[in-house]
Amino acid sequence: MFAGIFDILSFLLIGIPFYLILWVYSMYDAYKTAEATWKKGKKK
């Protein structure tokens, strides 16, 4: 019983914040990559 509770708490306290941080970083990286690609293509 306690193992299930600890599994759920671990997922909520570690998994979700880690997922959100990873999502925000990937959005930032995609923006910077698109910006660099646009600048490189515009100079031609």
C-alpha distance matrix in Angstrom:
0.0 3.8 5.4 5.5 6.7 8.9 10.1 11.2 12.8 14.4 15.9 17.1 18.5 20.0 20.4 22.1 24.5 25.4 26.1 28.3 30.2 30.8 32.0 34.4 35.8 36.4 38.3 40.4 41.1 42.1 44.4 46.1 46.6 48.1 50.3 51.6 52.2 54.1 56.2 57.0 58.1 60.1 62.4 63.8
3.8 0.0 3.8 5.4 5.0 6.1 8.5 9.9 10.5 12.0 14.1 15.3 16.0 17.5 18.5 20.4 22.4 23.3 24.5 26.5 28.1 29.0 30.5 32.6 33.8 34.8 36.7 38.5 39.4 40.6 42.8 44.3 45.0 46.7 48.7 49.8 50.7 52.7 54.6 55.4 56.7 58.7 60.8 62.4
5.4 3.8 0.0 3.8 5.4 5.1 6.1 8.6 9.8 10.3 12.2 14.2 15.1 15.8 16.4 18.8 20.9 21.3 22.3 24.8 26.3 26.7 28.4 30.7 31.7 32.5 34.6 36.5 37.0 38.3 40.7 42.0 42.5 44.3 46.4 47.4 48.2 50.3 52.3 52.9 54.1 56.3 58.3 59.8
5.5 5.4 3.8 0.0 3.8 5.4 5.0 6.3 8.6 9.8 10.7 12.4 14.2 15.2 15.2 17.0 19.6 20.3 20.8 23.1 25.1 25.5 26.7 29.2 30.5 31.0 32.9 35.1 35.8 36.7 39.1 40.7 41.1 42.7 44.9 46.2 46.8 48.7 50.8 51.6 52.6 54.7 56.9 58.3
6.7 5.0 5.4 3.8 0.0 3.8 5.4 5.2 6.2 8.5 10.0 10.6 12.0 13.8 14.5 15.9 18.1 19.3 20.2 22.0 23.9 24.9 26.1 28.2 29.7 30.6 32.3 34.2 35.3 36.4 38.4 40.1 40.9 42.4 44.4 45.8 46.6 48.4 50.4 51.4 52.5 54.4 56.6 58.3
8.9 6.1 5.1 5.4 3.8 0.0 3.8 5.4 5.0 5.9 8.5 9.8 10.2 11.4 12.6 14.6 16.4 17.2 18.6 20.6 22.0 23.0 24.6 26.6 27.8 28.9 30.8 32.5 33.4 34.8 36.9 38.3 39.1 40.8 42.7 43.9 44.9 46.8 48.7 49.5 50.9 52.8 54.9 56.5
10.1 8.5 6.1 5.0 5.4 3.8 0.0 3.8 5.5 5.1 6.2 8.6 10.0 10.4 10.5 12.8 15.2 15.5 16.3 18.8 20.4 20.9 22.4 24.8 25.9 26.5 28.6 30.5 31.2 32.4 34.7 36.2 36.6 38.4 40.5 41.6 42.4 44.4 46.4 47.1 48.3 50.4 52.5 54.0
11.2 9.9 8.6 6.3 5.2 5.4 3.8 0.0 3.8 5.4 5.2 6.2 8.6 9.9 9.7 11.0 13.7 14.8 15.2 17.1 19.3 20.0 21.0 23.3 24.9 25.6 27.2 29.3 30.3 31.3 33.4 35.1 35.8 37.2 39.3 40.8 41.5 43.3 45.3 46.3 47.4 49.3 51.6 53.1
12.8 10.5 9.8 8.6 6.2 5.0 5.5 3.8 0.0 3.8 5.4 5.0 5.8 8.1 9.3 10.4 12.1 13.6 14.9 16.4 18.1 19.4 20.7 22.4 24.0 25.3 26.8 28.5 29.8 31.1 32.9 34.5 35.5 37.1 38.8 40.3 41.4 43.1 44.9 46.0 47.3 49.0 51.2 53.0
14.4 12.0 10.3 9.8 8.5 5.9 5.1 5.4 3.8 0.0 3.8 5.5 5.3 5.6 7.0 9.3 10.8 11.3 12.9 15.0 16.2 17.2 19.0 20.9 21.9 23.1 25.2 26.7 27.5 29.1 31.2 32.4 33.3 35.1 36.9 38.1 39.2 41.1 42.9 43.8 45.2 47.1 49.1 50.8
15.9 14.1 12.2 10.7 10.0 8.5 6.2 5.2 5.4 3.8 0.0 3.8 5.7 5.5 4.6 6.6 9.2 9.7 10.3 12.6 14.4 15.0 16.3 18.6 19.9 20.7 22.6 24.5 25.4 26.5 28.7 30.3 30.9 32.5 34.5 35.8 36.7 38.6 40.5 41.4 42.6 44.6 46.7 48.3
17.1 15.3 14.2 12.4 10.6 9.8 8.6 6.2 5.0 5.5 3.8 0.0 3.8 5.8 5.8 5.6 7.8 9.8 10.4 11.6 13.7 15.1 15.9 17.7 19.6 20.7 22.0 23.9 25.3 26.4 28.1 29.9 31.0 32.4 34.1 35.7 36.8 38.3 40.2 41.5 42.7 44.3 46.6 48.4
18.5 16.0 15.1 14.2 12.0 10.2 10.0 8.6 5.8 5.3 5.7 3.8 0.0 3.8 6.2 6.6 6.8 8.8 10.8 11.6 12.8 14.7 16.2 17.4 18.9 20.6 22.1 23.4 24.8 26.5 28.0 29.4 30.8 32.4 33.9 35.3 36.7 38.3 39.9 41.2 42.7 44.3 46.3 48.3
20.0 17.5 15.8 15.2 13.8 11.4 10.4 9.9 8.1 5.6 5.5 5.8 3.8 0.0 3.8 5.9 5.9 6.1 8.6 10.3 10.9 12.2 14.3 15.8 16.7 18.3 20.3 21.5 22.4 24.3 26.1 27.2 28.3 30.3 31.8 32.9 34.3 36.2 37.7 38.8 40.4 42.1 44.0 45.9
20.4 18.5 16.4 15.2 14.5 12.6 10.5 9.7 9.3 7.0 4.6 5.8 6.2 3.8 0.0 3.8 5.8 5.2 6.0 8.7 10.1 10.5 12.1 14.4 15.4 16.3 18.3 20.1 20.8 22.2 24.4 25.8 26.5 28.2 30.1 31.3 32.3 34.2 36.1 37.0 38.3 40.2 42.3 44.0
22.1 20.4 18.8 17.0 15.9 14.6 12.8 11.0 10.4 9.3 6.6 5.6 6.6 5.9 3.8 0.0 3.8 5.4 5.0 6.2 8.7 9.8 10.4 12.3 14.2 15.2 16.5 18.5 19.8 20.9 22.6 24.4 25.5 26.8 28.6 30.2 31.2 32.8 34.7 36.0 37.1 38.8 41.0 42.9
24.5 22.4 20.9 19.6 18.1 16.4 15.2 13.7 12.1 10.8 9.2 7.8 6.8 5.9 5.8 3.8 0.0 3.8 5.4 5.1 6.2 8.5 9.7 10.6 12.3 14.1 15.4 16.6 18.3 19.9 21.3 22.7 24.2 25.8 27.1 28.7 30.1 31.6 33.2 34.6 36.1 37.5 39.6 41.7
25.4 23.3 21.3 20.3 19.3 17.2 15.5 14.8 13.6 11.3 9.7 9.8 8.8 6.1 5.2 5.4 3.8 0.0 3.8 5.5 5.2 6.1 8.6 10.0 10.6 12.2 14.3 15.5 16.3 18.2 20.1 21.1 22.2 24.2 25.7 26.9 28.2 30.1 31.6 32.7 34.3 36.0 37.9 39.8
26.1 24.5 22.3 20.8 20.2 18.6 16.3 15.2 14.9 12.9 10.3 10.4 10.8 8.6 6.0 5.0 5.4 3.8 0.0 3.8 5.5 5.1 6.1 8.7 9.9 10.4 12.3 14.3 15.2 16.3 18.4 20.0 20.7 22.3 24.2 25.6 26.5 28.3 30.2 31.3 32.5 34.3 36.5 38.2
28.3 26.5 24.8 23.1 22.0 20.6 18.8 17.1 16.4 15.0 12.6 11.6 11.6 10.3 8.7 6.2 5.1 5.5 3.8 0.0 3.8 5.4 5.0 6.2 8.6 9.8 10.6 12.4 14.1 15.3 16.6 18.5 19.8 21.1 22.6 24.4 25.6 26.9 28.8 30.2 31.5 32.9 35.2 37.2
30.2 28.1 26.3 25.1 23.9 22.0 20.4 19.3 18.1 16.2 14.4 13.7 12.8 10.9 10.1 8.7 6.2 5.2 5.5 3.8 0.0 3.8 5.4 5.2 6.2 8.6 10.0 10.7 12.2 14.2 15.5 16.6 18.2 20.0 21.2 22.6 24.2 25.8 27.2 28.6 30.2 31.6 33.6 35.7
30.8 29.0 26.7 25.5 24.9 23.0 20.9 20.0 19.4 17.2 15.0 15.1 14.7 12.2 10.5 9.8 8.5 6.1 5.1 5.4 3.8 0.0 3.8 5.6 5.2 6.1 8.7 9.9 10.4 12.1 14.2 15.3 16.2 18.1 19.8 20.9 22.1 24.1 25.7 26.7 28.2 30.0 31.9 33.8
32.0 30.5 28.4 26.7 26.1 24.6 22.4 21.0 20.7 19.0 16.3 15.9 16.2 14.3 12.1 10.4 9.7 8.6 6.1 5.0 5.4 3.8 0.0 3.8 5.4 5.1 6.3 8.7 9.8 10.5 12.4 14.3 15.2 16.4 18.3 20.0 20.9 22.4 24.4 25.7 26.8 28.4 30.7 32.5
34.4 32.6 30.7 29.2 28.2 26.6 24.8 23.3 22.4 20.9 18.6 17.7 17.4 15.8 14.4 12.3 10.6 10.0 8.7 6.2 5.2 5.6 3.8 0.0 3.8 5.5 5.2 6.3 8.6 9.9 10.7 12.5 14.3 15.4 16.6 18.5 20.0 21.1 22.8 24.4 25.8 27.0 29.2 31.4
35.8 33.8 31.7 30.5 29.7 27.8 25.9 24.9 24.0 21.9 19.9 19.6 18.9 16.7 15.4 14.2 12.3 10.6 9.9 8.6 6.2 5.2 5.4 3.8 0.0 3.8 5.4 5.1 6.1 8.5 9.9 10.6 12.1 14.1 15.2 16.4 18.1 19.8 21.1 22.4 24.2 25.6 27.5 29.6
36.4 34.8 32.5 31.0 30.6 28.9 26.5 25.6 25.3 23.1 20.7 20.7 20.6 18.3 16.3 15.2 14.1 12.2 10.4 9.8 8.6 6.1 5.1 5.5 3.8 0.0 3.8 5.4 5.0 6.0 8.5 9.8 10.3 12.0 14.0 15.2 16.1 18.0 19.8 20.8 22.1 24.0 26.0 27.8
38.3 36.7 34.6 32.9 32.3 30.8 28.6 27.2 26.8 25.2 22.6 22.0 22.1 20.3 18.3 16.5 15.4 14.3 12.3 10.6 10.0 8.7 6.3 5.2 5.4 3.8 0.0 3.8 5.5 5.1 6.2 8.7 9.9 10.5 12.2 14.3 15.3 16.4 18.4 19.9 21.0 22.3 24.7 26.7
40.4 38.5 36.5 35.1 34.2 32.5 30.5 29.3 28.5 26.7 24.5 23.9 23.4 21.5 20.1 18.5 16.6 15.5 14.3 12.4 10.7 9.9 8.7 6.3 5.1 5.4 3.8 0.0 3.8 5.5 5.2 6.2 8.6 9.9 10.5 12.3 14.2 15.3 16.6 18.4 20.0 21.1 23.1 25.4
41.1 39.4 37.0 35.8 35.3 33.4 31.2 30.3 29.8 27.5 25.4 25.3 24.8 22.4 20.8 19.8 18.3 16.3 15.2 14.1 12.2 10.4 9.8 8.6 6.1 5.0 5.5 3.8 0.0 3.8 5.4 5.2 6.0 8.5 9.8 10.5 12.1 14.1 15.4 16.4 18.2 19.8 21.6 23.6
42.1 40.6 38.3 36.7 36.4 34.8 32.4 31.3 31.1 29.1 26.5 26.4 26.5 24.3 22.2 20.9 19.9 18.2 16.3 15.3 14.2 12.1 10.5 9.9 8.5 6.0 5.1 5.5 3.8 0.0 3.8 5.5 5.1 6.0 8.5 9.9 10.4 12.0 14.2 15.2 16.3 18.0 20.3 22.0
44.4 42.8 40.7 39.1 38.4 36.9 34.7 33.4 32.9 31.2 28.7 28.1 28.0 26.1 24.4 22.6 21.3 20.1 18.4 16.6 15.5 14.2 12.4 10.7 9.9 8.5 6.2 5.2 5.4 3.8 0.0 3.8 5.5 5.2 6.0 8.6 9.9 10.5 12.3 14.2 15.3 16.3 18.7 20.9
46.1 44.3 42.0 40.7 40.1 38.3 36.2 35.1 34.5 32.4 30.3 29.9 29.4 27.2 25.8 24.4 22.7 21.1 20.0 18.5 16.6 15.3 14.3 12.5 10.6 9.8 8.7 6.2 5.2 5.5 3.8 0.0 3.8 5.5 5.0 6.1 8.5 9.8 10.6 12.2 14.2 15.3 17.0 19.4
46.6 45.0 42.5 41.1 40.9 39.1 36.6 35.8 35.5 33.3 30.9 31.0 30.8 28.3 26.5 25.5 24.2 22.2 20.7 19.8 18.2 16.2 15.2 14.3 12.1 10.3 9.9 8.6 6.0 5.1 5.5 3.8 0.0 3.8 5.4 5.2 6.1 8.5 9.9 10.5 12.2 14.1 15.9 17.6
48.1 46.7 44.3 42.7 42.4 40.8 38.4 37.2 37.1 35.1 32.5 32.4 32.4 30.3 28.2 26.8 25.8 24.2 22.3 21.1 20.0 18.1 16.4 15.4 14.1 12.0 10.5 9.9 8.5 6.0 5.2 5.5 3.8 0.0 3.8 5.5 5.0 6.0 8.6 9.8 10.4 12.0 14.5 16.2
50.3 48.7 46.4 44.9 44.4 42.7 40.5 39.3 38.8 36.9 34.5 34.1 33.9 31.8 30.1 28.6 27.1 25.7 24.2 22.6 21.2 19.8 18.3 16.6 15.2 14.0 12.2 10.5 9.8 8.5 6.0 5.0 5.4 3.8 0.0 3.8 5.5 5.1 6.2 8.6 10.0 10.5 12.7 15.1
51.6 49.8 47.4 46.2 45.8 43.9 41.6 40.8 40.3 38.1 35.8 35.7 35.3 32.9 31.3 30.2 28.7 26.9 25.6 24.4 22.6 20.9 20.0 18.5 16.4 15.2 14.3 12.3 10.5 9.9 8.6 6.1 5.2 5.5 3.8 0.0 3.8 5.4 5.2 6.1 8.6 9.9 11.1 13.4
52.2 50.7 48.2 46.8 46.6 44.9 42.4 41.5 41.4 39.2 36.7 36.8 36.7 34.3 32.3 31.2 30.1 28.2 26.5 25.6 24.2 22.1 20.9 20.0 18.1 16.1 15.3 14.2 12.1 10.4 9.9 8.5 6.1 5.0 5.5 3.8 0.0 3.8 5.5 5.1 6.1 8.5 10.3 11.7
54.1 52.7 50.3 48.7 48.4 46.8 44.4 43.3 43.1 41.1 38.6 38.3 38.3 36.2 34.2 32.8 31.6 30.1 28.3 26.9 25.8 24.1 22.4 21.1 19.8 18.0 16.4 15.3 14.1 12.0 10.5 9.8 8.5 6.0 5.1 5.4 3.8 0.0 3.8 5.5 5.2 6.0 8.8 10.6
56.2 54.6 52.3 50.8 50.4 48.7 46.4 45.3 44.9 42.9 40.5 40.2 39.9 37.7 36.1 34.7 33.2 31.6 30.2 28.8 27.2 25.7 24.4 22.8 21.1 19.8 18.4 16.6 15.4 14.2 12.3 10.6 9.9 8.6 6.2 5.2 5.5 3.8 0.0 3.8 5.5 5.1 6.5 9.3
57.0 55.4 52.9 51.6 51.4 49.5 47.1 46.3 46.0 43.8 41.4 41.5 41.2 38.8 37.0 36.0 34.6 32.7 31.3 30.2 28.6 26.7 25.7 24.4 22.4 20.8 19.9 18.4 16.4 15.2 14.2 12.2 10.5 9.8 8.6 6.1 5.1 5.5 3.8 0.0 3.8 5.6 5.7 7.4
58.1 56.7 54.1 52.6 52.5 50.9 48.3 47.4 47.3 45.2 42.6 42.7 42.7 40.4 38.3 37.1 36.1 34.3 32.5 31.5 30.2 28.2 26.8 25.8 24.2 22.1 21.0 20.0 18.2 16.3 15.3 14.2 12.2 10.4 10.0 8.6 6.1 5.2 5.5 3.8 0.0 3.8 5.6 5.9
60.1 58.7 56.3 54.7 54.4 52.8 50.4 49.3 49.0 47.1 44.6 44.3 44.3 42.1 40.2 38.8 37.5 36.0 34.3 32.9 31.6 30.0 28.4 27.0 25.6 24.0 22.3 21.1 19.8 18.0 16.3 15.3 14.1 12.0 10.5 9.9 8.5 6.0 5.1 5.6 3.8 0.0 3.8 5.6
62.4 60.8 58.3 56.9 56.6 54.9 52.5 51.6 51.2 49.1 46.7 46.6 46.3 44.0 42.3 41.0 39.6 37.9 36.5 35.2 33.6 31.9 30.7 29.2 27.5 26.0 24.7 23.1 21.6 20.3 18.7 17.0 15.9 14.5 12.7 11.1 10.3 8.8 6.5 5.7 5.6 3.8 0.0 3.8
63.8 62.4 59.8 58.3 58.3 56.5 54.0 53.1 53.0 50.8 48.3 48.4 48.3 45.9 44.0 42.9 41.7 39.8 38.2 37.2 35.7 33.8 32.5 31.4 29.6 27.8 26.7 25.4 23.6 22.0 20.9 19.4 17.6 16.2 15.1 13.4 11.7 10.6 9.3 7.4 5.9 5.6 3.8 0.0
